[in-house]
Amino acid sequence: MGFAEVHEEWLKVHLKQRTGERKDRLQRGHSYGEILFLEKVWWPLVGNFKDLHPEYEIADWRGMKFFVDLMLCVGDARIAFEIKGYGPHVEQADRTKYRRELNRELFLQAVGVKVISIAVDELESNAELVKSFVKMIVFPYLGKRELGLGVGVNRVENEIIRLALVNGKVIRPVDVVKHLEINEKTAIKYLSQLSEKGHFHAVVSGRTKRINKYEYVGSMFDTQMR
């Protein structure tokens, strides 16, 4: 089945499980922006909607209910995707709504939910860029099989590649030690393996000729990260 058929079946399952306001919100709220994200980014990236929940209900710090556009629930991890429309948030009439929206996103971050905000116009004009970023975020949770990552690069190595991209492509063993909470010997082993596979170039210090850092030689848009 293609996207349209799988998406329709996925929605039917969630609608069947809901009643009252939760069902009404799903019928009204799951619209153009969310569907565009699913079609242009999630479907080609993952190929299914497993563990992804539309119009996910949450109680805020005051006990008031609100809905997240899409929530990925994998084990203990929660990733919220908020698709931002064209609304004039900064105009005076919308300042209260805008503040409430930002407070809710802060609350989600505070309780351990990773919040990803994506503009509808970016999905329309540059979905491939959005897909690249989303893949970097979600592949540690979904794994190599579901995201079609390159053969021979495991999840830990992919996390090291992502860390290098965040650090401007240059990474030290101590950075890997702190990020992955492993010992230095293991960190060096992974960096050496990645160098042998052609993903990193070992940088030798001028005086001692020791390797003290590694430079990622690929692109964030190559076959590993796309």
C-alpha positions, 0 to 999 in steps of 0.5 A: 500500500502507498502513503494515502492508504496507510495514512487512512488506515492509521487514522482510522485506528486512532479515531476508533480508540478515541471518544469525545473531545479527543476524537473531535480534536483528531478530526479537526486538528490533523490537517494540511501541515501534519499530513504534508510532514507525514507524506514528504518527510516521515513516510519516505524516511520511515515507511510506517507510522508505528509508535507515532500518535496524531493530536497527542493529548497532554496535561500541562503544569496547571493540569489543563489539556492541550494537544501535540500535532504528532508524538513519537513514543519509543520506549521511554523516549518522547519526541513531539513534532509541532507543524507551524502554519502561517499564523501571524504569531507576533501581531498584538492580537496573537501575543497571548496565544503565542506566549501560551504556545511557547510556554507549553513547548518549554514545559514539554522540554522540562518534562523530558520531551524533545520538541521539534518545530517545523514550518509548513512553508519549509515543508513545501519548499525544501522537504529534503532539508527537513527530512535530513534534520529529522533523520539525524534526530530520530535515527538513534531511537528508531535504529538502522533497519527502519531508517535505511542507514548505511550497511556497516555503520552501527547505531553508536557510530551514527551517534558519533557522526551526529555529534561531530556534525553538531561540533562543526565536524571536528571531534575529540575522543574526550567529546565522545567519552562525555557524550556516550559515557564510555571510557577513552579506550572505547571511544578511540576504538569507535573513532578508529573504526569510523576512520577505517570506513572513510567517515573520519580523518585522523588529525595528527598534532604537529609536535608529538605526531599523536592523534588528538582529534578526528574530522568528519569528512562526509556531508550531512546530506550523504547516504548515511545521514540523508 
